[in-house]
Amino acid sequence: MGLNCPSGDCTKISKYLVNKADPADLENPQVADDKPLIGLVSAFHSASDTALQAEVGKFVDWDNLLGVYATELVAGDMDGLLGAGTNLHLQDPSSGLLHVVRGGADAAFATAIDPSKPSNQAVSQCSARVDAAYARIWAHPALRKALLAKVRALLCGAFAKDAIADYFAKYRSAMEAESAGDPKLAAGLTGAAATFTQITEFVYARHTALAPLLESCQ
């Protein structure tokens, strides 16, 4: 979860685990705000397979977490949870469960991520990084099934081939109307069209690559 990099730009919770800090430190007021994070990462590292879902679920919104992972898999974004462990925030809403909020999606639609071993695809921030959280999810039959269900929902919904084509057709039509009579905007439309094509081809390729893991949309 961006918390498992053995070197480089690690967060303080990573250092807590790497340095094997005394769990008694949890009672230290100076780390009181870190309790949910420490609990979350500790659960991913130490909970048994049978208890994993329940133990991790004490600290994080599973539906949200699996949704973020699924979106990154479909969108090929290795600059978030799956890859660099950056461009994200953890919120602690009224539910009391940590909630992942992604940002900085400029690296999306760039990497054909293998869902069975995403961390094998090197990232500059920490080439040795292994996402232990994702690895445990993938190895857990029920959680992997839930993750793939979210991947399927995306590919059959917002990222469906017809939906992508329709979205870009409408967007391009709106841009053409806006750029009429404006040479600069018209030139920008040419570049946008190339981007639309690149994203469309990428998403279509994700359909092909991920189809063997999913039930049909029909």
PEJO-V655533 format. One record per helix or strand of 2 or more residues. SS is the DSSP state (h for helix, s for strand). FROM is the first residue (numbers start at 1). TO is the last residue. If there is no record, write none. Layout:
BEGIN
<<SS,FROM,TO> <SS,FROM,TO>>
END
This chain:
BEGIN
<<h,12,18> <h,23,27> <h,29,46> <h,52,56> <h,62,75> <s,88,92> <s,98,102> <h,105,107> <h,118,120> <h,132,139> <h,141,155> <h,161,179> <h,183,213>>
END
